[in-house]
Amino acid sequence: MKQEIISYITSIKEDIYNLSNFLYTNPEISYKEYSGCNYILNMLKAHDFEIQENYCDIQTAFYAQYGTGHPKICYICKYSASETTGHVFGNNVNASISIGAALALSKVISKSGGSIVVIGCPGEYTNGSELTLAKDKCFEDMDVIIAPHCDITNAESGTSMATIPIRIKCTHNITNPSNTNNFSSLDSSLLILTSLSLLLKGLNSGNSIDNISIINASTNLNSVSESETKFYLTAPTLSEAKVIEKTIVDVINSMSQITNTFKEISLFELPSQELLSNKSLSRIFTHNLKECGIIDITCCKNSSYGLGIGAISHTTPCIYPSICITENSLISCPSALFALETQTDFCKKNMIKAIEALAITGLDIIEKQDLLKEIRLELK
């Protein structure tokens, strides 16, 4: 059946290239990927996949399945682009790899049994719909989950950082007669950030506060001055991030007394857990990737930021392997130049090899129950 998969992929290469090209030339921002989502759904419908659109009330999310029962092989499909620079993460290629693998595996699954599932996950990597879907336990019925990720190197799936997105709203009542200090809400926000910066210097070097933004809503005409600060607290594990979060809350409460400013602390997104890559699943996929012609594969590439798939990996065996699509190692991902690389012949060749490896990996797990037992045992 492996040869059937490879032969079939050869027959649909142009369809896969056309999908990648359509997404590239029609980039759409997170949760507004209407044309790209429709294009993908039409491909899947044409190959008799059962489709749930508007999945979990997310307009551009979908659930597609071919076959019945277990094992269920799930491929994550990402198709969001940057608002200003297009597919700088190469999601046009990532989506094409997932869809190509699902179509290829569907052509032999009637002989092997099991199911193929494609879950369309709009949004970015850190705060994408994977977090919402994981919270709703949408992935827990899957046996394995693979989220292919194009990059500047071939690498086994590693880990990622955990993130907690924190919002601090400072309110200063200007007209309160008892409030005689000179602290504005903006002063309070800046004092908090300075204090947190000093706090982090005494902690593990893997912890950080990233993507800080401050919105100051005060004017001379306002009786109430408001300032809102947002940032991502980043740590190697979510448990470590939560310990730091508690310390941050204590610091903020202390600042409230000093500045006589009311503070409201909340999350502006769902937290992201660190990725737990399934080593057994990674080994199987890496072997198949080499068999399909991608030989130079480095060990476990870790992400320096949070990944939505991290939340899924704590309940279901997952991998997030990197597939090289460029011959120029000086190009960085994400970047506008990386987006251009998705149009090269080198990218197309590696995309097809990755599709073959993903489909064959799914077939291996369906056919060899011992592999699935090994994968499941590791998660426990």
C-alpha positions as CSV (number, residue, x, y, z in Angstrom):
1,M,0.0,0.0,0.0
2,K,2.9,2.3,0.5
3,Q,3.6,2.2,-3.2
4,E,0.0,3.0,-3.9
5,I,0.3,6.1,-1.7
6,I,3.4,7.3,-3.5
7,S,1.9,6.7,-6.9
8,Y,-1.3,8.6,-6.0
9,I,0.7,11.5,-4.7
10,T,2.4,11.8,-8.0
11,S,-1.0,11.9,-9.7
12,I,-2.2,14.9,-7.6
13,K,1.0,16.9,-7.5
14,E,-0.5,19.7,-9.5
15,D,-3.5,19.9,-7.3
16,I,-1.2,20.3,-4.3
17,Y,0.9,22.9,-6.0
18,N,-2.3,24.8,-6.9
19,L,-3.5,24.8,-3.3
20,S,-0.1,26.2,-2.1
21,N,-0.2,28.8,-4.9
22,F,-3.8,29.8,-4.2
23,L,-3.1,30.4,-0.5
24,Y,0.1,32.3,-1.3
25,T,-1.6,34.6,-3.7
26,N,-4.6,35.1,-1.5
27,P,-3.2,35.6,2.0
28,E,-5.8,36.1,4.7
29,I,-5.3,37.1,8.3
30,S,-6.2,35.1,11.4
31,Y,-9.9,34.0,11.6
32,K,-10.7,35.7,8.3
33,E,-9.3,33.0,6.0
34,Y,-12.6,32.6,4.2
35,S,-11.4,32.0,0.6
36,G,-8.5,29.7,1.7
37,C,-10.8,27.7,4.0
38,N,-13.3,27.3,1.2
39,Y,-10.7,26.2,-1.3
40,I,-9.4,23.5,1.1
41,L,-12.9,22.3,1.9
42,N,-13.8,22.0,-1.7
43,M,-10.7,19.8,-2.2
44,L,-11.7,17.6,0.7
45,K,-15.4,17.3,-0.4
46,A,-14.3,16.3,-3.9
47,H,-12.5,13.3,-2.3
48,D,-15.5,12.3,-0.2
49,F,-14.4,13.6,3.2
50,E,-17.2,14.3,5.6
51,I,-17.0,17.9,6.6
52,Q,-18.1,20.0,9.7
53,E,-17.8,23.7,8.8
54,N,-17.8,26.5,11.4
55,Y,-16.3,24.0,13.8
56,C,-16.9,24.8,17.4
57,D,-18.4,28.1,16.3
58,I,-15.1,29.3,14.8
59,Q,-16.1,30.5,11.3
60,T,-12.9,29.4,9.4
61,A,-12.2,26.2,11.4
62,F,-13.3,22.8,10.1
63,Y,-13.3,19.1,10.9
64,A,-12.9,16.7,8.0
65,Q,-12.9,12.9,8.3
66,Y,-12.6,10.0,5.9
67,G,-13.1,6.4,7.1
68,T,-14.5,5.1,10.4
69,G,-13.3,4.1,13.8
70,H,-9.8,3.9,15.2
71,P,-6.9,4.4,14.8
72,K,-7.6,8.1,14.0
73,I,-4.7,9.8,12.3
74,C,-5.1,13.6,12.6
75,Y,-3.3,16.2,10.5
76,I,-3.4,19.8,11.7
77,C,-4.0,22.3,8.9
78,K,-2.8,25.9,9.3
79,Y,-3.6,28.5,6.6
80,S,-3.4,32.0,8.3
81,A,-1.1,34.7,6.9
82,S,0.4,37.9,8.2
83,E,-1.7,41.0,7.7
84,T,1.1,43.0,6.1
85,T,3.6,40.5,4.7
86,G,1.6,37.4,3.6
87,H,2.7,33.8,4.3
88,V,5.9,34.6,6.2
89,F,5.5,31.3,8.2
90,G,4.8,29.3,5.0
91,N,1.4,28.2,6.0
92,N,0.5,27.9,2.4
93,V,3.0,25.0,2.3
94,N,2.0,23.6,5.8
95,A,-1.7,23.4,4.7
96,S,-0.7,21.7,1.4
97,I,1.4,19.1,3.2
98,S,-1.4,18.2,5.6
99,I,-4.1,18.1,2.8
100,G,-1.9,16.1,0.5
101,A,-1.1,13.5,3.2
102,A,-4.8,13.2,4.1
103,L,-5.8,12.7,0.5
104,A,-3.1,10.1,-0.1
105,L,-3.9,8.1,3.0
106,S,-7.6,8.1,2.2
107,K,-6.9,6.1,-1.0
108,V,-5.8,3.1,0.9
109,I,-7.7,3.3,4.2
110,S,-10.5,1.1,2.9
111,K,-8.0,-1.8,3.0
112,S,-6.5,-1.0,6.3
113,G,-9.4,0.4,8.4
114,G,-9.3,3.4,10.7
115,S,-9.9,7.1,10.0
116,I,-8.1,10.1,8.7
117,V,-9.0,13.5,10.3
118,V,-8.0,16.9,9.2
119,I,-8.7,19.7,11.6
120,G,-8.5,23.2,10.1
121,C,-7.0,25.5,12.8
122,P,-7.2,29.2,11.9
123,G,-5.1,31.7,13.9
124,E,-1.5,32.2,14.7
125,Y,0.8,29.6,16.2
126,T,0.9,31.0,19.8
127,N,-2.8,31.9,20.2
128,G,-4.5,30.0,17.4
129,S,-7.7,28.1,17.5
130,E,-5.9,25.0,18.8
131,L,-6.1,26.4,22.3
132,T,-9.9,26.8,22.1
133,L,-10.4,23.4,20.4
134,A,-8.1,21.8,23.0
135,K,-10.2,23.4,25.8
136,D,-13.3,21.9,24.2
137,K,-11.5,18.4,24.1
138,C,-11.8,18.2,20.3
139,F,-8.5,16.3,20.0
140,E,-8.8,13.8,22.7
141,D,-10.5,11.2,20.4
142,M,-7.5,11.2,18.1
143,D,-4.8,8.5,18.3
144,V,-2.0,10.6,16.9
145,I,-1.7,14.2,15.8
146,I,0.9,15.6,13.3
147,A,1.3,19.3,12.6
148,P,3.9,19.7,9.8
149,H,5.9,22.9,9.9
150,C,8.0,24.2,7.0
151,D,11.3,25.8,8.1
152,I,14.9,26.5,7.0
153,T,16.1,23.1,8.3
154,N,14.8,19.6,8.6
155,A,14.4,18.8,12.3
156,E,12.7,16.4,14.6
157,S,9.9,17.7,16.8
158,G,11.2,19.3,20.0
159,T,9.5,21.4,22.6
160,S,8.2,25.0,22.9
161,M,7.8,27.6,25.6
162,A,4.7,28.0,27.8
163,T,3.0,31.4,27.8
164,I,0.5,33.2,30.0
165,P,-1.0,36.3,28.3
166,I,-1.5,38.9,31.1
167,R,-3.5,42.1,31.0
168,I,-3.2,44.8,33.7
169,K,-5.7,47.6,33.7
170,C,-4.7,50.6,35.9
171,T,-7.3,53.1,36.9
172,H,-6.6,56.4,38.6
173,N,-9.4,58.6,39.9
174,I,-8.3,62.2,39.2
175,T,-11.3,63.8,41.0
176,N,-10.9,61.8,44.2
177,P,-9.8,64.5,46.9
178,S,-8.1,61.8,48.9
179,N,-5.9,60.9,46.0
180,T,-3.2,63.5,46.5
181,N,-0.2,61.7,44.9
182,N,1.1,62.6,41.5
183,F,1.0,59.1,40.0
184,S,-1.0,58.7,36.8
185,S,-2.3,55.4,35.6
186,L,0.5,55.4,33.0
187,D,3.1,56.0,35.8
188,S,1.6,53.0,37.5
189,S,2.0,50.8,34.4
190,L,5.6,51.9,33.8
191,L,6.4,51.3,37.5
192,I,4.9,47.8,37.3
193,L,6.9,46.9,34.2
194,T,10.2,48.2,35.7
195,S,9.5,46.2,38.8
196,L,8.7,43.1,36.8
197,S,11.9,43.5,34.7
198,L,14.0,43.6,37.9
199,L,12.1,40.6,39.2
200,L,12.8,38.5,36.1
201,K,16.5,39.2,36.4
202,G,16.6,37.2,39.5
203,L,14.8,34.2,38.0
204,N,15.8,31.5,35.5
205,S,17.2,32.9,32.3
206,G,14.5,31.0,30.3
207,N,11.8,33.3,31.7
208,S,10.8,36.5,30.0
209,I,8.2,39.1,29.4
210,D,7.6,39.6,25.7
211,N,5.4,41.6,23.2
212,I,4.6,44.4,25.7
213,S,2.0,46.9,24.7
214,I,0.6,49.9,26.7
215,I,-2.6,51.8,25.9
216,N,-3.0,55.0,27.8
217,A,-6.6,56.2,27.6
218,S,-6.3,59.4,29.7
219,T,-6.9,63.0,28.5
220,N,-7.1,66.3,30.2
221,L,-10.9,66.1,30.0
222,N,-11.2,62.7,31.6
223,S,-12.1,62.3,35.3
224,V,-10.7,58.9,35.2
225,S,-7.3,58.0,33.8
226,E,-6.9,54.5,32.5
227,S,-3.9,52.6,31.2
228,E,-3.8,49.0,29.9
229,T,-0.7,46.9,29.7
230,K,-0.5,43.6,27.9
231,F,2.4,41.1,27.7
232,Y,3.2,37.4,27.4
233,L,4.9,35.8,30.4
234,T,7.1,33.1,28.9
235,A,8.7,30.1,30.7
236,P,9.9,26.6,29.9
237,T,6.8,25.0,31.5
238,L,3.3,26.2,32.3
239,S,3.7,25.2,36.0
240,E,6.8,27.4,36.2
241,A,5.0,30.3,34.5
242,K,2.1,30.0,37.0
243,V,4.5,30.3,39.9
244,I,5.9,33.5,38.4
245,E,2.4,34.7,37.6
246,K,1.6,34.5,41.3
247,T,4.7,36.6,42.2
248,I,3.7,39.1,39.5
249,V,0.2,39.5,41.1
250,D,1.8,40.1,44.5
251,V,4.1,42.7,43.0
252,I,1.2,44.5,41.3
253,N,-0.8,44.5,44.5
254,S,2.1,46.1,46.3
255,M,2.4,48.8,43.5
256,S,-1.3,49.5,44.0
257,Q,-0.8,50.6,47.5
258,I,2.2,52.8,46.6
259,T,0.5,54.5,43.7
260,N,-3.1,54.5,45.1
261,T,-4.2,53.1,41.8
262,F,-6.8,50.4,41.2
263,K,-5.4,47.4,39.3
264,E,-7.4,44.8,37.4
265,I,-5.5,41.7,36.4
266,S,-6.8,39.2,33.8
267,L,-5.9,37.0,30.9
268,F,-6.5,38.4,27.4
269,E,-6.0,34.9,25.7
270,L,-5.8,31.3,26.8
271,P,-2.5,30.2,28.3
272,S,-0.3,28.0,26.1
273,Q,1.4,24.9,27.5
274,E,4.8,23.7,26.5
275,L,4.9,21.1,23.7
276,L,5.5,17.5,24.7
277,S,6.7,15.8,21.5
278,N,6.0,12.1,21.4
279,K,9.4,10.5,20.8
280,S,8.1,7.3,19.4
281,L,5.9,9.0,16.9
282,S,8.8,11.4,16.0
283,R,11.1,8.4,15.4
284,I,8.6,6.7,13.1
285,F,8.0,9.9,11.1
286,T,11.8,10.7,10.9
287,H,12.5,7.2,9.6
288,N,9.8,7.6,6.9
289,L,11.1,11.1,6.0
290,K,14.5,9.6,5.3
291,E,13.0,6.7,3.3
292,C,11.2,9.3,1.2
293,G,14.5,11.2,0.4
294,I,15.0,13.8,3.1
295,I,18.1,12.6,4.8
296,D,19.7,15.5,6.6
297,I,17.5,15.8,9.7
298,T,18.7,17.5,12.9
299,C,17.7,16.5,16.4
300,C,14.7,18.1,18.2
301,K,14.3,21.7,17.2
302,N,12.8,23.7,20.1
303,S,10.6,26.7,19.6
304,S,11.5,29.9,21.5
305,Y,7.8,31.0,21.6
306,G,4.5,29.3,22.6
307,L,2.6,26.9,20.3
308,G,-1.1,26.2,20.4
309,I,-0.4,22.6,19.8
310,G,1.4,22.4,23.1
311,A,-2.0,22.2,24.9
312,I,-3.0,19.3,22.7
313,S,0.2,17.4,23.3
314,H,-0.6,16.9,27.0
315,T,-3.6,14.7,26.2
316,T,-2.8,13.3,22.8
317,P,0.4,12.1,21.2
318,C,1.7,14.9,19.0
319,I,4.7,16.0,16.9
320,Y,5.6,19.3,15.2
321,P,8.4,18.4,12.8
322,S,10.3,20.9,10.7
323,I,10.6,20.5,6.9
324,C,13.2,22.5,5.1
325,I,11.9,24.3,2.0
326,T,14.9,26.5,1.2
327,E,18.4,26.0,0.0
328,N,19.5,29.3,1.4
329,S,20.3,28.8,5.1
330,L,20.7,32.6,5.6
331,I,17.0,33.2,5.1
332,S,15.1,33.4,8.4
333,C,11.6,32.2,9.2
334,P,9.4,34.1,9.5
335,S,10.2,36.6,6.9
336,A,9.0,38.0,3.5
337,L,12.0,36.2,1.8
338,F,10.9,32.9,3.4
339,A,7.4,33.4,1.9
340,L,9.0,33.7,-1.5
341,E,10.8,30.4,-1.0
342,T,7.5,28.6,-0.9
343,Q,7.3,29.2,-4.6
344,T,10.6,27.5,-5.6
345,D,11.1,24.1,-7.2
346,F,13.1,23.0,-4.1
347,C,10.2,23.7,-1.9
348,K,7.8,21.8,-4.1
349,K,10.1,18.7,-4.1
350,N,10.4,18.6,-0.4
351,M,6.7,19.3,0.1
352,I,5.9,16.1,-1.9
353,K,8.5,14.1,0.1
354,A,7.0,15.3,3.3
355,I,3.5,14.4,2.1
356,E,4.7,10.9,1.3
357,A,6.3,10.6,4.8
358,L,3.2,11.8,6.6
359,A,0.8,9.5,4.7
360,I,3.1,6.5,5.2
361,T,3.5,7.3,8.9
362,G,-0.3,7.3,9.2
363,L,-0.5,3.9,7.4
364,D,2.3,2.4,9.7
365,I,0.3,3.4,12.8
366,I,-2.9,2.0,11.4
367,E,-1.3,-1.3,10.3
368,K,1.0,-1.9,13.2
369,Q,-0.8,-1.9,16.5
370,D,2.4,-2.4,18.5
371,L,3.6,1.0,17.3
372,L,0.4,2.7,18.5
373,K,0.7,0.9,21.9
374,E,4.3,2.2,22.2
375,I,3.1,5.8,21.3
376,R,0.3,5.7,23.9
377,L,2.5,4.2,26.6
378,E,4.9,7.2,26.3
379,L,2.1,9.7,26.9
380,K,1.3,8.0,30.2
